[in-house]
Amino acid sequence: MNKKPSLRKDGSGIVEEVLGVEGPYSFPEKLFQRIWARREFDARDARTADGRRMKIVHPGLWNHLGGPDFREAMIEIEGELRTGDVELHLRVQDWAAHAHSSDPAYAKVVLHVVLFPPGAVSTAGFGGKSIPVFVLLPRLFHDLEEYASNAAIESLANRPAFRLIEELASIPREQIREQFQRHAETRWAEKVRFASMRIVKLGWVEACHHCLLEIFGYRYNRAPMLRLASCYPLRQWSSGEFVIEQGLLAERSGWSLQGVRPANRPQVRLQQYAAWARSLPDWPHRLRNARGFGAVGGGAWPTSGVTDTALIRRESDFSSLREWWRTEICGGVVGGTRLDSMICDGFLPLLAAVDPSGGRVWGEYWTHWYPGDLPELVRPGLRDLGLVRGGRQPLTQGLAQGLLGWLIERERRR
């Protein structure tokens, strides 16, 4: 939900204030620039605002100094390769507001990228030349609120836990739990809403395909994984038409290896997903038919009102459920925390989105499930706060997401 935007300016540039589900959130121009730099959007069959065919050969080098946002970009328009600069704005009128048309520093701009649909199909550049406009909003993989939330989480990834403890130390533990529970419920609702939007846009099968490839990409390689999902639908993976080497080559400039453990390298993850798709080509349909875990090996959900995670996991037989996910949905190729990430960030929100009548049950499983891949500060932070104590008070997805939600809200307030 993105409506009634307003603009403000801070030390990092223009910031769009957008009204989301839980109130206003910030969408800064710097985040827009990062989306362009990482190519976190669908560039297939791209067209300029005036309808000309366009190909982004290279998005350019991000310029963090004065002048155009990206240098040495290569943009092909109707078969003609144009090399030069790219300028990004949230709105097309920002170009005139910043007086770029009279600034020689912007004389080499070959493309004006805007987030929101413009009222004009071209921009008047330096010396009176016409600059093509490219609108990014309709091509984004997610809605703006999800980009903003993901960026906030990424900024928290390597922060030390002790600062978190200092800030929360004066709050009673039960009050912290209540706050985290509220934030966890909000995070769950957001994940279901994002899954619903994906299903509406792509259909059930491709929504599953996109979602799981994105999770395979983790923090560093989500964008190239999503681009491969867009270019190569699930049927090409399951039939063997998709060639891993071809995918690696197609995204050679997009992959990130720095800070990526060997098990998370793109080639390894692509091989895993290709094996999964070939062994269970109908896995999205299997997933959609998972109407209740009792039918697939798990025990009954405990009596309503039970909140003890250890008891819930034991009586609902979470260990058998986890094995069912691994073998019957993932073809046995995924395990560990990545499997738990797929269950919590992919399978359960997708199921709740397509099966609203069972949404409460899916949400209960999500709350008490094992946490998947998390920013480094989450586990020690929850432990030091006394919210996690071994088997008696195990770490859960709900607690982890509650802390992340609290941190995101704090970031938005700053």
Secondary structure, 3 states (H helix, E strand, C coil): CCEEEEEEEECCEEEEEEEECCEEEEEEHHHHHHHHHHCCECCCCCECCCCCEEEEEECCEECCCCCCCEEEEEEEECCEEEEEEEEEECCCCHHHHCCHHHCHHHCCEEEEEECCCCCCCEEECHHHCEEEEEECHHHECCCHHHHHHHHHHHHHCCCCHHHHHHHHCCCCHHHHHHHHHHHHHHHHHHHHHHHHHHHHHHCHHHHHHHHHHHHHHCCCCHHHHHHHHHHCCHHHHHHCCCCHHHHHHHCCCCCCCCCCCHHHCHHHHHHHHHHHHHHCCCHHHHHHCCCCHHHHCCCCCCCCCCCCHHHHHHHCCHHHHHHHHHHHHCCCCCCHHHHHHHHHHHHHHHHHHHCHHHHHHHHHHHHHCCCCCCCCCHHHHHHHCCCCECCCECCCHHHHHHHHHHHHHHHHHC
